[in-house]
Amino acid sequence: MTTPQASAPEVLDESTCWELLATTDLGRIAISTAEGPDIFPINFLVKDREIFFSSAPGTKLVELTAEPVVAFEADGVHDRKRWSVVVRGGATRLSFDADITAAGVHELATMTATDKWNYVRIAPTSITGRRFSALRHLS
């Protein structure tokens, strides 16, 4: 029995990273807390090369206010290849209705039934991505 060989990961350019991010709506945000790093799943949208999400009041929002430097990751499968994109940047809460409306984030569907009336923008300082062949069966 032969084992499939893994190919070297393909480094993605910035445009491809943004194109792939636009194909999904679930990612993870990594933030710094007093107890150390923490990761939260979030529904998100991409607009004008920025990432937007909504949040209920709580730890995530409090920690973002105290330490706004974040990492965000999303991944998926496209054309039988897996991909992962990481965005690093600063997170800021949107305070003005005009900004919220312009982003379209108020229409974002979320995974949970909790009210999420806090809207956040991640302004990227860097974006990197990798794509690689899937060695397992993909459905």
C-alpha positions as CSV (number, residue, x, y, z in Angstrom):
1,M,0.0,0.0,0.0
2,T,1.4,3.3,-0.9
3,T,1.0,6.5,1.1
4,P,0.2,9.7,-0.7
5,Q,3.1,12.1,-0.6
6,A,2.5,15.6,0.8
7,S,3.4,18.4,-1.5
8,A,5.2,21.5,-0.2
9,P,2.8,24.2,0.9
10,E,2.1,26.9,-1.7
11,V,2.6,30.4,-0.3
12,L,-0.4,32.5,-1.3
13,D,-0.3,36.1,-2.4
14,E,-2.3,38.8,-0.7
15,S,-5.1,38.9,-3.3
16,T,-5.6,35.1,-3.2
17,C,-5.8,35.3,0.6
18,W,-8.6,37.8,0.4
19,E,-10.4,35.8,-2.3
20,L,-10.3,32.7,-0.1
21,L,-11.5,34.5,3.0
22,A,-14.5,35.8,1.1
23,T,-15.5,32.1,0.5
24,T,-16.2,31.3,4.1
25,D,-17.9,33.0,7.1
26,L,-16.4,31.1,10.1
27,G,-12.9,31.8,11.5
28,R,-11.1,32.1,14.8
29,I,-9.8,35.2,16.6
30,A,-6.8,34.9,18.9
31,I,-6.5,37.5,21.6
32,S,-4.4,38.2,24.6
33,T,-6.0,37.9,28.1
34,A,-4.7,38.1,31.6
35,E,-4.5,34.3,31.7
36,G,-2.7,34.1,28.4
37,P,-3.8,33.7,24.7
38,D,-7.3,32.6,24.0
39,I,-9.1,31.7,20.8
40,F,-12.7,32.3,19.9
41,P,-14.7,31.0,16.9
42,I,-16.4,33.9,15.1
43,N,-18.7,34.4,12.1
44,F,-17.2,37.2,10.0
45,L,-17.4,39.0,6.7
46,V,-14.8,40.6,4.6
47,K,-15.3,44.1,3.1
48,D,-12.7,46.4,1.6
49,R,-9.9,44.1,2.8
50,E,-10.9,44.4,6.4
51,I,-12.6,41.8,8.6
52,F,-15.8,42.5,10.6
53,F,-17.6,40.5,13.2
54,S,-20.2,41.0,16.0
55,S,-19.8,40.1,19.6
56,A,-21.9,39.8,22.7
57,P,-20.7,41.6,25.8
58,G,-18.2,39.6,27.7
59,T,-14.6,38.5,27.9
60,K,-13.7,38.7,24.2
61,L,-14.9,42.3,24.0
62,V,-13.3,43.4,27.3
63,E,-10.0,41.9,26.3
64,L,-10.1,43.4,22.8
65,T,-10.5,46.8,24.5
66,A,-7.5,46.3,26.7
67,E,-5.3,44.6,24.1
68,P,-6.5,45.3,20.5
69,V,-3.7,43.5,18.7
70,V,-5.1,40.2,17.4
71,A,-4.6,37.3,15.0
72,F,-7.4,35.9,12.9
73,E,-7.4,32.6,11.1
74,A,-9.8,31.0,8.7
75,D,-9.4,27.8,6.6
76,G,-11.2,25.7,4.1
77,V,-11.0,23.4,1.1
78,H,-11.1,24.5,-2.5
79,D,-10.4,22.4,-5.6
80,R,-9.4,19.4,-3.3
81,K,-6.7,21.6,-1.6
82,R,-6.8,22.8,1.9
83,W,-6.0,26.4,2.7
84,S,-5.3,28.6,5.7
85,V,-5.1,32.3,5.9
86,V,-3.8,34.3,8.9
87,V,-4.5,38.0,9.4
88,R,-2.7,40.1,12.0
89,G,-3.9,43.5,13.0
90,G,-5.7,45.8,15.3
91,A,-9.3,45.3,16.4
92,T,-11.5,48.3,17.1
93,R,-15.2,48.4,18.2
94,L,-17.4,50.3,15.7
95,S,-19.1,53.1,17.5
96,F,-21.0,54.9,14.8
97,D,-24.1,53.6,13.0
98,A,-22.8,54.8,9.7
99,D,-19.7,52.6,10.1
100,I,-21.8,49.6,11.1
101,T,-24.1,50.1,8.1
102,A,-21.3,50.7,5.6
103,A,-19.6,47.4,6.8
104,G,-22.8,45.4,6.5
105,V,-21.9,43.6,9.7
106,H,-25.4,44.2,11.3
107,E,-26.7,41.6,8.8
108,L,-24.2,39.0,9.7
109,A,-25.7,35.6,10.7
110,T,-24.1,34.1,13.8
111,M,-23.7,30.6,15.2
112,T,-25.4,31.3,18.5
113,A,-28.8,32.8,19.4
114,T,-27.2,35.4,21.8
115,D,-27.7,39.0,21.0
116,K,-24.5,40.5,19.5
117,W,-24.8,44.2,19.3
118,N,-21.1,45.0,19.4
119,Y,-19.4,45.3,16.1
120,V,-15.7,45.0,15.6
121,R,-13.3,45.8,12.7
122,I,-9.9,44.1,12.3
123,A,-7.7,46.4,10.3
124,P,-4.9,44.2,8.9
125,T,-1.2,44.9,9.3
126,S,-0.3,41.6,7.6
127,I,-2.0,38.7,5.8
128,T,-0.4,35.4,5.0
129,G,-1.7,32.2,3.5
130,R,-0.8,28.6,2.6
131,R,-2.4,26.1,0.4
132,F,-1.6,22.4,0.3
133,S,-2.8,19.1,-1.1
134,A,-5.3,17.2,1.1
135,L,-4.0,13.8,2.0
136,R,-7.3,12.6,3.3
137,H,-10.6,12.1,1.5
138,L,-12.5,15.4,1.3
139,S,-16.3,15.4,1.3
